[in-house]
Amino acid sequence: MNKTLVDRILIAEDETDIRNLVKMIFQKNGYKIIEASNGVEAEEKILKELPDLVLLDIVMPKRGGFEVCKSVKNNMISKHIPVVMFSVLGRPIDKEMSLDAGADGHFTKPFIPEELIAEAQNYISRSKKDRFSRAAGLTHDQISGKISLFEYNSSSPYERLVRDYLIQAKDRKESIVVITRESSAIYKRIKDENIRIKPFQLPIVLSQIIEQEPTSQLCLVFDNLTDLILSSGFQTAYNFTRDSVTRLSGLGASSLFLLNSDSHEKQEVDRIRNLFTNQFEYDKELLVKKLE
């Protein structure tokens, strides 16, 4: 399976043989696998890793699948993740209990590998489509071709939302370029995926990046606005951002500039904000649109 952005599936199953079999099936089809052998471990890893799909066994030690599912679906950070209950229990009442727990589906063991893969693809595809823009209360057309500021704090799982932004761009066949450091959460989330990553280096020559890509299809993510301010001073960073926004806007390219607003004075943040038409931030673990 040829994927530009690798889908991540968490398999929560206490029986090692079954877990290894399911893992092998998905890995052969290009997926990255996260494993959990009990309910407590499953919930911890779901919240930490934020996978694209969870296959959750109903009967597990320490915490049952239904309880884990309810908890995950009631959490603002993880409620968007599709959860499919995975069990030998295939009676109508079992499937009804899965839905009552908040699960998106119910898959019965034993299974046919091709059907399991098809089911997973279906849930992942439906979940990911326009997830970033939906979280912001927008359509993709209101984001595409726009220059946006995304404010975050380092304790929030902002890298997941940036990946959602890239997924939308990939779905529209835009040419993706991410400027980031190897130490960043963004780099760690996308380093194994087939997208173009440019290291954050000074001085930044944006024109060289633009010239190498078809500008009408360019999607640029600049992960280092905070780094630039701290390393080069606010005025230098402000001038770079102002000039970049002007140039990218003229080309009709999509872009997302990231700013850790907790790291700067309010006056500096306000000046940066004024350069952007679209502004986003985390608010109680949700992405919200701030200004038109």
NUMAR-32761 format. One record per residue (C-alpha): residue in three letters; x, y, z; chain; residue number from 1. Coordinates in steps of 0.25 Angstrom, whole numbers. Layout:
<pts>
 residu     X     Y     Z chaine num
    ALA     X     Y     Z      A NUM
...
</pts>
This chain:
<pts>
 residu     X     Y     Z chaine num
    MET     0     0     0      A   1
    ASN     6    13    -4      A   2
    LYS     3    24     6      A   3
    THR     9    38     7      A   4
    LEU     5    39    22      A   5
    VAL     6    26    29      A   6
    ASP    -7    22    37      A   7
    ARG    -5    17    51      A   8
    ILE   -13     6    57      A   9
    LEU   -13     3    72      A  10
    ILE   -16   -12    75      A  11
    ALA   -21   -15    89      A  12
    GLU   -22   -30    90      A  13
    ASP   -17   -38   102      A  14
    GLU   -15   -51    94      A  15
    THR    -1   -50    89      A  16
    ASP    -3   -60    77      A  17
    ILE   -15   -52    72      A  18
    ARG    -8   -38    74      A  19
    ASN     4   -43    66      A  20
    LEU    -5   -48    55      A  21
    VAL   -13   -35    54      A  22
    LYS     0   -27    55      A  23
    MET     6   -35    43      A  24
    ILE    -6   -33    34      A  25
    PHE    -6   -18    36      A  26
    GLN     9   -16    35      A  27
    LYS     9   -24    22      A  28
    ASN    -1   -14    17      A  29
    GLY     7    -2    21      A  30
    TYR     2     2    34      A  31
    LYS    10     6    47      A  32
    ILE     5    -2    59      A  33
    ILE     4     1    74      A  34
    GLU     2   -10    83      A  35
    ALA    -5   -11    97      A  36
    SER    -7   -24   104      A  37
    ASN   -17   -19   115      A  38
    GLY   -28    -8   116      A  39
    VAL   -20     1   125      A  40
    GLU    -8     1   115      A  41
    ALA   -18     3   103      A  42
    GLU   -24    15   109      A  43
    GLU   -10    21   113      A  44
    LYS    -5    19    99      A  45
    ILE   -17    24    92      A  46
    LEU   -16    37    99      A  47
    LYS    -1    38    97      A  48
    GLU     0    33    83      A  49
    LEU   -13    38    77      A  50
    PRO   -14    27    66      A  51
    ASP   -23    27    54      A  52
    LEU   -31    15    58      A  53
    VAL   -32     6    71      A  54
    LEU   -35    -9    70      A  55
    LEU   -40   -11    84      A  56
    ASP   -42   -25    90      A  57
    ILE   -55   -26    99      A  58
    VAL   -49   -36   109      A  59
    MET   -36   -31   115      A  60
    PRO   -29   -31   128      A  61
    LYS   -28   -19   137      A  62
    ARG   -39   -11   130      A  63
    GLY   -49   -16   120      A  64
    GLY   -51   -11   106      A  65
    PHE   -65    -5   108      A  66
    GLU   -59     3   119      A  67
    VAL   -47     8   111      A  68
    CYS   -56    11   100      A  69
    LYS   -65    20   108      A  70
    SER   -53    27   114      A  71
    VAL   -46    30   101      A  72
    LYS   -59    35    95      A  73
    ASN   -62    44   106      A  74
    ASN   -48    50   105      A  75
    MET   -47    63    97      A  76
    ILE   -33    59    92      A  77
    SER   -37    45    87      A  78
    LYS   -52    45    84      A  79
    HIS   -49    47    69      A  80
    ILE   -41    34    68      A  81
    PRO   -50    23    62      A  82
    VAL   -51    11    72      A  83
    VAL   -55    -3    67      A  84
    MET   -58   -14    77      A  85
    PHE   -50   -27    74      A  86
    SER   -56   -39    80      A  87
    VAL   -61   -54    78      A  88
    LEU   -74   -49    84      A  89
    GLY   -82   -47    71      A  90
    ARG   -97   -47    76      A  91
    PRO  -106   -35    73      A  92
    ILE  -106   -31    88      A  93
    ASP   -91   -31    88      A  94
    LYS   -91   -21    76      A  95
    GLU  -101   -13    82      A  96
    MET   -93   -12    95      A  97
    SER   -81    -7    87      A  98
    LEU   -89     4    81      A  99
    ASP   -94     8    94      A 100
    ALA   -80     9    99      A 101
    GLY   -77    19    88      A 102
    ALA   -70    10    78      A 103
    ASP   -71    13    64      A 104
    GLY   -72    -2    60      A 105
    HIS   -71   -17    64      A 106
    PHE   -62   -27    57      A 107
    THR   -63   -42    61      A 108
    LYS   -52   -52    62      A 109
    PRO   -48   -61    55      A 110
    PHE   -47   -52    43      A 111
    ILE   -43   -51    29      A 112
    PRO   -30   -42    27      A 113
    GLU   -36   -35    14      A 114
    GLU   -49   -32    21      A 115
    LEU   -41   -27    33      A 116
    ILE   -32   -18    25      A 117
    ALA   -44   -12    17      A 118
    GLU   -52    -9    30      A 119
    ALA   -40    -2    36      A 120
    GLN   -38     6    23      A 121
    ASN   -52    10    23      A 122
    TYR   -52    15    37      A 123
    ILE   -39    23    36      A 124
    SER   -43    29    23      A 125
    ARG   -56    34    28      A 126
    SER   -49    39    41      A 127
    LYS   -38    47    35      A 128
    LYS   -45    54    24      A 129
    ASP   -45    69    26      A 130
    ARG   -42    67    41      A 131
    PHE   -34    79    43      A 132
    SER   -44    89    36      A 133
    ARG   -55    82    44      A 134
    ALA   -48    84    57      A 135
    ALA   -47    99    53      A 136
    GLY   -62   100    49      A 137
    LEU   -58   103    34      A 138
    THR   -58    96    21      A 139
    HIS   -45    92    14      A 140
    ASP   -47   103     3      A 141
    GLN   -47   113    14      A 142
    ILE   -33   108    18      A 143
    SER   -27   104     5      A 144
    GLY   -18   115    -1      A 145
    LYS   -18   123    11      A 146
    ILE    -7   127    21      A 147
    SER   -11   123    35      A 148
    LEU    -5   124    49      A 149
    PHE    -6   113    59      A 150
    GLU    -3   116    73      A 151
    TYR    -1   105    83      A 152
    ASN     6   101    96      A 153
    SER    16    90    97      A 154
    SER     7    82   106      A 155
    SER    -4    80    96      A 156
    PRO    -4    69    85      A 157
    TYR    -3    80    74      A 158
    GLU     6    71    65      A 159
    ARG    -7    62    63      A 160
    LEU   -14    74    57      A 161
    VAL    -3    79    49      A 162
    ARG    -3    64    43      A 163
    ASP   -18    66    40      A 164
    TYR   -14    79    33      A 165
    LEU    -4    71    24      A 166
    ILE   -14    60    22      A 167
    GLN   -24    70    16      A 168
    ALA   -13    76     7      A 169
    LYS    -9    62     3      A 170
    ASP   -23    58    -1      A 171
    ARG   -23    70   -10      A 172
    LYS   -10    66   -16      A 173
    GLU    -3    79   -11      A 174
    SER    12    78   -10      A 175
    ILE    16    78     4      A 176
    VAL    28    84    11      A 177
    VAL    31    85    26      A 178
    ILE    42    93    32      A 179
    THR    45    88    46      A 180
    ARG    56    83    55      A 181
    GLU    59    69    58      A 182
    SER    56    71    72      A 183
    SER    42    76    70      A 184
    ALA    29    68    73      A 185
    ILE    25    71    58      A 186
    TYR    38    64    53      A 187
    LYS    36    52    62      A 188
    ARG    22    50    57      A 189
    ILE    25    51    42      A 190
    LYS    39    47    41      A 191
    ASP    36    33    36      A 192
    GLU    26    38    25      A 193
    ASN    29    41    11      A 194
    ILE    28    56    11      A 195
    ARG    39    67     9      A 196
    ILE    45    72    22      A 197
    LYS    54    84    21      A 198
    PRO    63    86    34      A 199
    PHE    62    99    41      A 200
    GLN    75   106    38      A 201
    LEU    79   121    39      A 202
    PRO    78   129    30      A 203
    ILE    65   124    24      A 204
    VAL    64   126     9      A 205
    LEU    49   123     6      A 206
    SER    51   127    -8      A 207
    GLN    59   114   -11      A 208
    ILE    48   106    -5      A 209
    ILE    37   112   -13      A 210
    GLU    45   112   -26      A 211
    GLN    46    96   -25      A 212
    GLU    31    94   -24      A 213
    PRO    19    97   -32      A 214
    THR    14   109   -25      A 215
    SER    -1   107   -28      A 216
    GLN     0    94   -21      A 217
    LEU    10    97   -10      A 218
    CYS     6    94     5      A 219
    LEU    17   100    14      A 220
    VAL    17    97    29      A 221
    PHE    27   106    37      A 222
    ASP    29   100    51      A 223
    ASN    39   109    56      A 224
    LEU    34   123    58      A 225
    THR    37   123    72      A 226
    ASP    51   118    70      A 227
    LEU    53   129    60      A 228
    ILE    48   139    70      A 229
    LEU    57   134    81      A 230
    SER    69   132    73      A 231
    SER    69   144    64      A 232
    GLY    61   154    71      A 233
    PHE    47   158    70      A 234
    GLN    49   169    59      A 235
    THR    56   160    50      A 236
    ALA    46   149    52      A 237
    TYR    35   159    50      A 238
    ASN    41   164    37      A 239
    PHE    43   150    32      A 240
    THR    28   146    35      A 241
    ARG    23   159    29      A 242
    ASP    30   157    16      A 243
    SER    27   142    15      A 244
    VAL    12   144    17      A 245
    THR    12   155     6      A 246
    ARG    20   146    -3      A 247
    LEU    12   133    -1      A 248
    SER    -1   140    -1      A 249
    GLY     2   146   -15      A 250
    LEU     5   132   -20      A 251
    GLY    -8   126   -15      A 252
    ALA     0   115    -6      A 253
    SER    -5   109     6      A 254
    SER     3   110    19      A 255
    LEU     3   108    34      A 256
    PHE    12   116    43      A 257
    LEU    13   111    57      A 258
    LEU    15   119    69      A 259
    ASN    17   115    84      A 260
    SER    10   127    90      A 261
    ASP    14   124   104      A 262
    SER    28   127   100      A 263
    HIS    26   141    97      A 264
    GLU    21   154   102      A 265
    LYS     7   158    99      A 266
    GLN    11   170    91      A 267
    GLU    20   161    82      A 268
    VAL     9   151    80      A 269
    ASP    -1   162    77      A 270
    ARG     8   168    66      A 271
    ILE    10   154    60      A 272
    ARG    -5   151    60      A 273
    ASN    -8   164    52      A 274
    LEU     0   158    40      A 275
    PHE   -10   147    38      A 276
    THR   -24   146    33      A 277
    ASN   -27   132    39      A 278
    GLN   -23   130    53      A 279
    PHE   -24   117    61      A 280
    GLU   -21   113    75      A 281
    TYR   -24   102    85      A 282
    ASP   -35   104    94      A 283
    LYS   -37    93   105      A 284
    GLU   -31    83    96      A 285
    LEU   -39    87    84      A 286
    LEU   -35    95    71      A 287
    VAL   -43   107    70      A 288
    LYS   -44   118    59      A 289
    LYS   -40   132    66      A 290
    LEU   -42   142    55      A 291
    GLU   -47   143    41      A 292
</pts>
